[in-house]
Amino acid sequence: MNAVTSSQPKEITLRGVTLGVLITLVFTAAQVYLGLKVGLTFATSIPAAVISMALLSAFKNATIQENNIVQTLASAAGTLASVIFVLPGLLMTGWWTDVPFWPTFGACATGGVLGVMYTVPLRRALVSASDLPYPEGVAAAEVLKVGTSSRSGAAEGKAGLMSVIWGSIASALFAAAAAARLMAGEVAGYFRVGGGATGIGAASSLALIGAGHLMGITVGIAMLAGLVIAWGILVPLLTSMNPMTDAPAAEHALRVWSTQVRMIGAGAIGAAAIVTLAGLAKPVIGGLRSALEAARRAKTQGQALERTEQDLPIRTVGLVTLLSMLPAGWLLANFLQGTVLESLSVPLVAVGIGYVLFAGICAAAVCGYMAGLIGSSNSPVSGIAILTILGAALSVGVVGRQVTGPEAAPALVAFALFVTTVVLAVAVIGNDNLQDLKTGQLVDATPWKQQVALLIGVVSGSAVVPPVLALLNRAYGFAGAPNANAISAQPLAAPQATLISTLAKGVIGGNLRWDLVLWGAALGLTLVVINFGVKKASKDRYSLPPLGVGLAIYLPSAVTVPVVVGALAGWAFERAASKQTWGEPAKRLAVLIMSGFIVGESLFNVALAGLIVSTGKGEPLAIPNGMGEVTTMLIALVLGVIAVGGLYRWAARTALRIST
């Protein structure tokens, strides 16, 4: 593969775009499922780059820039799927009974296009002339350089593809064993503590183990702290204050967690998010000023700009932004048609468009800066979504306060959720665009070609979200939704969407447990202070991200425990590998295996949803057996250890072979 940069290297090609679109379709489906199950998504740039290099190596004239276009296009899957943090709220509130294709596609595509446009002027300020680390963008560039620069790099590229494949097969088989009831879907234990109760659970999920590895030890420790606070302190305390002597320990603990502790976690997330975003205000404003100045200078230079400094023309950016308001307005007006709010369509649509413009620009700038600071995967998108829904609910509530009747509040909540979906799409694609542009800067790519590639990825990903979401809704349904048509009796948790819809209903309907939210906010502020102290004492070597702690309080322990285990296992593996000469390729292969864990399990469960719908059976793969609960839990533990340990060992041995 040609790694040498010519004056006009091959970048956007039909084969590259086709491959990028195919990867986007697969990864978007996987991300939608993962986000609905656990409220987390992962960056797809690195696995996409590895797959691209392995497949395009068959062409002698393939370039590093062409591979970069593939990962840029496919990276849309890792971010655009985050809209499912909000969209299921429309089903939970009963506003939608199914997922309509065009409104969902339109919200994702319009927001995604605006996300690209809003961040084009920020490239020079936040990428070219910035010292932000962009950890994921730099990592993707290193993978591309290694895979295209040498024979050993080509060998690692092929090994990387096999890593994704082996990880996918292992996690799909593991999930299939749980679906067949040959092992427990969750390893859990609950018990009495005085007059209260508590316990812990862990889902049998290699995808969650993989997510933990990819998130890293810092976030893993933060989530461990959240587990201790939630299940070691709050649940025992609050269950003792709310005794249920006749109920089993599991029911008692889970009911108090879901009705009280979870709202405390939501408050902690919100407070931590506000403080985090406030701290970013100064650098973001400075970045915007630098971007405007860079755009002014670029206009005077005209064609003198080097290829690696050419963005989409600013006039094109402005025109596309204005034209995007037409489909945005149509979507919002169509959403209100035939509802109790139809008489207020004009002011509500005006407020919605204004909010998308203003909040979208702010969200894109903040998310773009955070991508450079801590990476796309670790950016507090949850915090952005929380602030966005609060602002949208307040704005919509003010305009719609004159409408009365039992249908008014649900309609206002639904409209606020829909507007938030568009703004969130703007934010996450803005986040992704700058990360990709950093990768492009390091491999001498042409910025405007990357921006065009991301637009293609946005449209491709937007086309996948509605049918996958509709399929999962029909098969499983979502916790807290009516789920009248769901076939399975085990709905997906959709934790982020539950939080967002609860906040919207609370702001507009006035029925939110503000006391619990405020206690959580106080906890979040305390965590911010603790994190500041940890960072100062360690001279920024260590931190305890408050958002990670709050998320672990809010998420079910069944989700959080495997993530923590994955983070600890990944830290142990990387620490051991660092002492070896083959350590770096081993670490990269392990990352790809973990990405495969997520892809394999997620795609299996999407396929299982199709089987559930086609057969009309909630558990079509279940095999009757006489094994007890303890036995199936032990089987899950043993198989999990074998799968994770075996593939870590495979990564180490493969890295040793490549390096010698």
Number of C-alpha atoms within 10 A of each C-alpha: 19 18 19 14 14 10 10 9 19 17 22 19 13 9 12 22 22 13 21 30 24 18 25 30 20 17 29 32 24 25 28 30 29 28 24 25 19 20 22 23 24 25 25 26 27 26 28 28 28 28 25 25 31 21 14 19 20 10 10 9 13 21 23 27 24 23 30 32 29 33 35 34 34 37 33 35 35 25 30 30 28 31 28 25 26 26 28 30 28 24 22 23 20 16 14 15 18 19 21 13 16 13 18 22 20 19 26 29 28 24 32 31 25 29 32 27 27 26 27 23 23 26 26 22 21 29 23 15 13 12 11 16 15 24 17 23 25 21 15 26 23 16 21 28 16 18 26 26 15 14 13 16 20 19 18 29 26 18 21 31 24 19 29 26 19 20 28 27 18 21 29 25 14 27 24 19 21 20 19 18 18 21 26 23 21 19 19 16 12 17 15 18 15 10 14 21 27 27 19 20 17 20 22 25 24 29 29 30 28 31 27 28 29 24 19 19 20 17 25 30 20 22 30 22 20 25 26 15 18 27 21 15 12 20 27 23 18 18 25 18 11 13 14 16 12 7 10 13 21 17 14 24 26 22 14 20 26 14 12 19 24 24 27 29 30 32 26 32 30 26 28 29 26 17 15 18 20 11 11 16 15 10 14 22 14 12 23 19 14 19 21 15 14 17 21 12 11 18 13 9 10 9 10 11 12 9 15 15 17 17 22 16 15 16 9 11 19 13 12 14 19 12 11 16 17 12 14 23 17 14 20 22 18 15 19 22 12 9 14 19 20 14 13 16 19 14 13 26 23 14 17 26 20 13 21 26 18 12 22 26 21 20 28 31 29 23 30 32 28 25 30 26 16 16 22 30 21 22 21 20 23 24 20 26 27 25 21 25 26 21 18 28 25 17 16 23 23 12 14 20 12 9 16 11 7 9 12 19 21 19 20 28 28 26 26 28 27 25 27 33 26 29 35 35 31 36 35 30 35 33 30 32 30 31 30 30 26 27 26 25 18 16 22 20 27 23 22 18 18 26 25 19 25 28 24 22 31 30 20 24 33 31 20 21 27 24 17 21 25 17 20 27 25 23 29 22 29 26 17 17 19 14 22 9 13 21 21 22 13 14 20 21 21 28 24 29 28 22 21 26 26 19 23 29 21 17 20 23 15 11 11 16 14 15 13 20 23 18 16 26 23 17 21 28 21 16 21 22 13 16 18 16 15 16 15 13 12 10 10 11 9 13 20 22 22 30 30 24 28 33 24 29 31 27 26 23 23 20 23 28 24 25 32 28 22 27 28 20 21 26 18 12 20 18 13 11 18 13 10 12 13 19 21 17 24 29 21 19 29 29 24 31 31 32 27 28 30 30 29 27 28 28 23 21 20 21 15 21 24 17 17 23 20 11 12 14 15 19 19 17 16 15 11 9 9 7 11 10 12 13 14 19 18 14 14 24 16 11 15 19 12 12 16 22 14 12 20 22 15 18 25 22 13 19 25 16 13 17 16 8
